[in-house]
Amino acid sequence: MMLFYSLGLALALVISSPWWLVQMLVSGRYREGLAERLGRVPARLQAKPGCIWLHAVSVGEVLAASRLVSELEGAGHSVVISTTTRAGQQLARSRFGSERVFYFPLDFAFAVRAYLRTLRPSLLVLMESELWPRVLVECERAGVPVMVANARVSDRSFPRYMHLRGLWKPLLAKVHLLLAQSHEDAQRWKQIGAARVETSGNLKYEVQPPKESQIVDLIRKNTNDAILVCGSTLEGEERMLMDCWRTHHPAGVLVLAPRHPQRFASVAALIAEYGFRMAKLSEWREAPSPLQTGDVLLVDTIGDLAALYSIGWGAFVGGSLVDAGGHNPLEPALYGVSVAIGPSYQNFREIVEKMIAANAIRIVTPESLCAAMGDMLGSPDVKMGERGRAFYESQSGATLKTLRAIEAILKGEQYA
């Protein structure tokens, strides 16, 4: 089976190579880290034999893993972190140091083996649902146990997994332990074919607040206006926000953080189209000037959004007014900020539904977005913000359970 998989993957890369080449030449996407993805272990990487290799795809997974990494280091373990996306790479390097962070290899034997030979890890921890067949096979051959942490199966992915259940079951047998976010996720993984599944809770409940941010201090010094933070927005959402800002901009300053770096330029053009005065964070931080009522501060940087939520009078969490599943509402909630999210929140359904039950979040639609923005700027729901922070503080345990599972695997014990 692996021979056909490898041939199919290679053929897919060959067929799609013109597209990849255009992306690398025109926009620079995927050029960074290409050698690392092909198995060239970077010389900067400092890894001790027996280290724990943790893989976090992008920004959300890096944030979710941050506390776990800190706890592992506190227990005396050496940890190296790989990511898939450029945004995840930049955030991981800023949090953990470039000497411990690298790009995840492509799922070819030669690339995976290069890292296993160099790192000689005692354990590979995959975040959420990053199950690559060749990685699983090569880890088994090298005697490296694999654990999936914070595992989930989205509503959209579950039917696809089930359709290929016959292929996934033997691969999942190579996973030493799968720790699911919820009981529903655990049941889904069992249906797909995983044998060793436990429920740990969601690491994203325990997202680690960033250290004190210089950019937060700069913004506080340069405006006394109410601030609305709109984070992780996707295409289609910014135009809705601009339409609403045209109505409510006399009320404060808008901090707008698109989810994907490759869209920074197009979002800047959209803001200019609406005629709003705009500052790009990457430039403004070098030469700060007062932010005036109605200004839009475009967050065209990586790793700043989590801290910027702390200065908001209210926060809108993007990816939720379009059919993308939403992003983590706990990132602003931990600061006691009043939080709004759209109806597409299936990626964080358990979190959002619990927050709804606690009256700690507001669900908005494209039709109610403008009113919600006006409320958050004019009369923010302080009590809702307090309930959100209380909810965040009440949710704990996933990190401890994950740590216990890791220690059990390293000792060759059965986790239960």
N, C-alpha and C positions, 0 to 999 in steps of 0.2 A: 504493500500500500504506500509506503513512504517513497518508493522509487517513482510511482505515478504522481504522487503529490509534488515531489521535487521537480520532476519534468514539467508538470503543469505550471508550477510557480515560475520556473525559468522561462517557459514559453510565454506566459502572461507578461513578464517583464520585458521580453524581447519585443512583443507586439506593441506594448505601450511605451517603449523607449523613446519614440519621437516626442510624445507628450511630456515625458519626464525631462527630456533634453531642453525643450522649449521653456518649461517651468524654471529650470536651473539657469538658463542663459538670460531669459527676459526678466524674471522677477527675483531670481536668486533663491527661490524656494527649493528645499531639499539638497542644495549644494553643500550647505554647512553640515559637517558630520558624515558626509558620504563615505569617506575612508573608514570611519569607525563602524558604520553600518555594514561595511563589507568585511569586517573582521580585523581591521588594523587597530590594535589596542593602543590608545594614546599614551605617549611617554609620560604625560603629566599625572596619570592615574596612580594613586598610592593605595594599594590594597594588600592587606596582610593575608597570608595563607590561612584558610579557615574563616574568611570573612563571610558576612551575610550579604548576598546580592539581592537588592530590592528593586523591582521594576515598576515604575509609575508612568503611565502613558503621557499625561499632559498635566496642565495646571491643577485641575481638580484633584487628581490622584496624588500629586506632590503635596498639596495642602493637607489632604487626608492622612498622608503618611508621615507628616512632619513630627507629630508628637511621638509616634511609634519609633521613628529613627532616634529621637532624643532619648527615649526610655531605653532603647537597646544599647546606645552608647553609654548611658549611665550605668548599665549593668555590665559594662566592660567589653561589649562586642564591637568589632570593626564592621562598618557598614559602607557599601558602595551603592550608588543609585544610578539606574539607567532610565532614560525617557525616550519617547518616540518623537514627540513634536518639538519644534524649536522653542515655542513658548514655555513648555514644560522644562526644557533644558536650561533656559535662562533663569527661570525661577529656582530650579534645583541648585544651580551654581551659586546663585545669590544667597541661598539659605544654608547650603552645606559645604560650599567651596568647590572650585573646578577640579581640584585634585581627587575628588571622590565621585565625580559625576561624568557620565558618558552616554553616547547614543546606543540604544538597544540594537543588536545586530539583526540583519535580515535573516529570515528563517531558512538559511542554507547551512548545511553541515559544516563547511569550512569556516564560515563566519562565527557560528555558535561555538565550535570547538576551540577557536582561537581564544575566546574569552574564558572558557572553562579551563583551558590549560594555564592561562596567565593568572586568573583570579584564584583558582583552586578553592571555590567557595564551599562552605559547609552546608549551605542552604540557599535555595532560590525562592524568594517570596514575590509572587505575581499579584498585583493589585487588581481587584474587581473581576475582569473577564478576559484577561490577556493570555489566552491559551493558544500557543503556537505549537503545532505538531512536532516540527523538527527540534525545537527547544526541549520539549518533553522527552523525546526519544534520546537526545544526546545527554541530557541530565541523567536519565536512567542508566545509560551506558557508562557514564563517568562516576556513578554512585553518588550523585548529588540529589538529595530529596527536594521535592518541589511542593510548596504550599501556596494556596490561593487565599489571599486575605481580602476581607471586605467584599466577598464575591456577590455578584448580582446577575440577574437575567432580566433584561428589559422586556416589556410587553411586545415590542417589535421583534426582538431577537428570539424569543422563546419558540415561536412556530418554526423558525429556520433551524434552530438546534434540534428540535424534535424530528423534523424531516430528515435530518442527517444523523439521527440517534445511533444507527448502526456503526457509523464511522467514529463518533465521539466517545462511545462507551469504552473501547480499548485504550483510547488516549487518556481518558479520565482515570483509568486504572493506574496510570503512571503518576498521578497526583497523590502525594502522601496524605494530605489533609486539605479540605476545602472549608473555609470558614465563611458562612453566608451572613449577609447583612440582616436578613429577616427570616422568619419561619417560611414565608411564601417563597423567598429565593431558595431556601434549603430544599423545599419540596420540589421546586422546579429542577434543581440540579440533580436530585435523585431520580426524577422522571427521565432526565436526559441520559442518565447512566452513571453518575458519580456514586461511588460506594461509601467513601469516608467523608461524611458531611456533618458539620456541627454549625450551630447558630451562635454568632459572637456579638451581634449588634453592629451598628454602623460607625465606622471610624470617623465619618464626616460629622457625627454628632460632637466629636471631640476635637474639631479643627482648632489648631493652636494659634492664638492671637499673635500677630507679628510683633517684632520688637518695635520700640518707639521709632517712629518714622520722621526723618528730617522734613520730608515733603509735607507732612501733616502740619508741622510747626510753621512752615512757610505759608501755607494757605491760611492758617488761623491768623497770622500776622498781617495778611493782605486783604482780608475781608471781614466785615461784621454781619454780612447778609446771611439769610437762611440759605442752606445748601441742600440740594437734592442730588443724590448719587444714583446714577443708573448704570448698573454693572453687567458685564458679560452679555451685551446686546448683540443681536444678530441682524442680518440684512432684512429689511422690512420694518424692524422695530424702531430704528433711528428716525425714520420719516414720521412715524406715529408720534414719537417723542417731540420732534421738531414742530409738528402741527400743534401739539399741546403747549409747547414752550412759547409759541407765538402768542398764545392767549395769556399765559401765566408768568412770562419772563420778568415783569416788573417786580415780582415777589422775591427774587433771589438769584443765586448762581447755580448753574447746572454743571455737574461733573459727569461726563459721559465716557464710559469705558467699553469700547467694542471688544468682543470676545477674541477675535482673530487678528493678529498683527497685520496680515496681508490686506486687511480692509481699512487700516488707519487712513490712508490717503483718500479713499472714496468717501469715508465718513466726513473727513475734513472738507471735501468738496461739497457735500450735502449741507453742512453747517453754513458754508459760505453762500450757497444757493439761497438759503433762508435769510441771509443778511445779518446774522448775529455776530457780535464781536466775539472772536475766538482766540484762545491761547492754547498752544500745544504744550503739554506737560514737559516733554523732552527738552523744549526750548525755554519755556517759562521758568523751570527750576534753575537754569543757569543765570537768568537775569530776571528775577521776580519783580512784578509790578502790581499795583493794587488791582484786585478783581472787582469790577463794578456790577451793579445790579443788571441782570439780564445776560451777563457773560456766560459763555460755554467754555469750560475747561476740558479739552479733549485729552483723555489719558492714552497717549500713544507710546506707552512704556509697558514693560512686563514686571509683575511682582508688586505693584503699588496699590492695586485695587483693594486688597484685604484691609490695609491700613486706612485707606481713604474712606471706607464705610464709616469709620469712627467719627467723622466730622459731619455726617449727614443729619439733617433734621428728619429726613425720611430716605428710604432706599427702594428702588425698583430693581428686581432681579430678573435679568433678561433670559432670552431663549425660551420664553414662556408665552409670548403673544403670537409667536409662530410655532408651527408644529415641530419643536425640537426637544421637548422634554424638560426644559428649564435647567437652572443651576442651583447652587446650594444657598438656601435662605438663611442658614445659620451664620454665614459669614458676616452679614450686617446685624443679625439678631443678637450676637454675643455682646455687642456694644450698647444694647438697649435702644436701638434705632427702630422706628416704626417701619415695617417691611410690607411691600406689596409685590405680588407675583401674578403672572397671567394664568390662564386655565390649563396650559400645557405644562404640567409639572410632573409627568410620570417618572422621570429619572430620579425624583426625590419624593415620590408619592407618600411613603411612610412618614417622612419628616413633615411634609406640608400638611398631611391629614391630622397628625398629632398637634401641629401648631394651630390648625383651624379649630380643633376641639378645645384648645386652650385659649381661644380668642387672641392669638398671638401673631396673626398675619392677616393681610387683606388680599382677597382675590379680585383682580381687575380684568376687564375685557377691553378690547379696543374702544368700545363705546364709553366705558367708564374711566378710562385712563386719565383723561384731562381733569376730571373732577377729583380723582385721587391725587394727582400731582398738586392741584391747588390746595387740597386739604393738608398734604404733608408739608407744604411750604407755609401756608397761612395759619393752620391750627393743628400741628402734628399731634397724633394720639400718643401722648406720653405713657399712658397706662398700658396701651398695647405694646409699646417698646419695652416696658418693664416686664410684662408677661413673657415677651420673647426672650429676654435675657434670663428670666427665671427658668423658662423651659430649657434653654441651652445648658444652664448650670445643673439642671436635674437629670440630664442625660449623660450617663457615664458607664464605663465598664468594658466597652469594646476594646480599648487599648490594652487593658489588663488581661482580658481573655486571649487576645492575640499574642501578647508576650508569653503567657503561660504555655500556649500551644507551641510557640517557637522553641522555648526552653525544653519542652517535652520531646520535640523532634530531635533537637541537638543531642539530647541525652539518650536517644533511642527508646524513649518511653511512649506509651499510648496516651494520647490526649483524650480526656473525657470531662 
